Amino acid sequence: MADTKSVGAKNLGGNGVLYTDRRDFYIKPNVVKELWTDVTPFTTVIANQNTMTGMADPIFKMFEHRNPWVKQQFQLEGDVASVASGAKSAAIALDDSSFVDATGKNIAGIEKGANLVGLELQFFASTGATGEGAPTGASLGHGIVTEYTDSSSADSSTIKFVNVGKDALNLPNDPWCMVIGNAQGEGTGSPTAWSDDISVVYNSTQIFKTPLEITGTLLEASLRGESKELARIRAMKSQEHKIQKERAFLFGSNPKGISGGFADLEDVTDKNGNTLRTTMGIVSALEQYGNSTATSYEQNVFASSALADYNAFVDAMEKVFQYVPTAGTKRCFVGAGALGYFSKLGGSAGFASDSGWNVGLDSMQRDALGFNYRTLDTPHGQLQLIPTPALRGQYNKHMVMITDENLFHAQYRAPQFQASIQANDYDGVKDQYMSDEGIGISLLESHALMVAP
């Protein structure tokens, strides 16, 4: 029997056909709102800045080089007897660990050998640390290396120098020697040369696959919200594919990292023995290989203490901007918590109110690539703060600062939308987004990671 409750209705009330079928509650029946429209700014930046295509292999390596003359210093071993002005010192042992670290990396910016002869040194007190330690305090004097004696035993090679200062040299134990120039004797031949080599870093691409499917019946249905369900799901899965790439490029890892070489890199397999390759993300690389020692000038991983007060922030930015990017501005991908921290600095809980610092934070702007950003002026350079949806949850207060020219998008195979990959006897449609890509990271110290309080 037909429902007659709506017959002769005088208003829009009731629970009959008038309410359930005849009324249209959709203000815009073909419009669906989405939460995230700009989901992958990190991938967008690196893909537009530098994308490597036509790669010969999904596992790849890159050459990099660090100019050794940036910081040429080494340490002497033990006590140094007083040396009068113009006099030559006794033989003094060299601290081998101040020339190379445990991995054999040159950290002195100069080679231990006969090439030391003729170098002009400036002496400083020791910090008590070797390797990436640094001289402290005022200069203690100057000397020219006159002799070098080699030894295969650790910390047994020695040098002698002549004091070229007007006062006697009274050096403390284990003094630091900073190379400031060289002076050669008249009529002498060419001094001993030295050189270093370039180094290699590694990474790999990984295969991303994001499938979608609907039945043939749903394919033909005419619907509200989105009139065609296949088009809606395709758009949604496209964004899912992008956000998973974004997260992998930020947080991904592989067994060998970026410095371990190729050995065993393809030993990771799925249950059927198929090789599983993964790319090393920039955040993971910084967490694994970055320098978090607060006393080191090479520090590029900063805890929240770097933003505890204005002085700490200025010191941190000095390290971040010591390698000046070509563009003069560093892109900084931030979580909402980190962006909010800078916006709140002028409040009673921020350090700006106590230090008198006026935060130079510009209003939100739109980049030509389609993402929003704000510019933060620091004493040492500008940070382009880019809100990044992938930096949420435990990464909400993280800031990833990159140097564009030392980061690239590695594309082994061009991204594909593979339509109708279902079997012939299947009543429906199955599509797939597929890509084989990753990122390349070089000169890791030019990038930085910071966590806001």
Buried (B, 14 or more C-beta within 10 A) or exposed (E): EEEEEBEEBEEEEEEBBBBEEEEEEEEEEEEEEEEEEBBBBBBBBBBBBBEBEEBEEBBBBBEBEBEBEEBBBBBBBEEBEEBEEEEBBEEBBBBBBBBBBEEEEBBBBBBBBBBBBBBBBBBBBBBEBBBBBBBEEEEBBBBBBBBBEEEEEEBEBBBBBBBBBEEEBEBBEBBBBBBEEBEEEEEEEEBEEEEEEEBEBBBBBBBBEBEBBBEEEBBEEEEEEBEBBBEBBBEBBBBBBBBBBBBBBBBBBBEBBBBBEEEEBBEEEEEEEEEEBBBBBBBBBBBBBBBEBBEBEBBBBBBEEBBEBBEBBBBBBBBBBBBEBEEEBBBBBBBBBBBBBBEEBBEEEBBBEEBEBEBEBEEEEEBEBEBEBBBBEBEBBBBBBBBBBBBEEEBBBBBBBBBBBBBBBBBBBEBEEEEEEBEEEEEBBBBBBBBBBBBBBBBBBBBBBBBBB
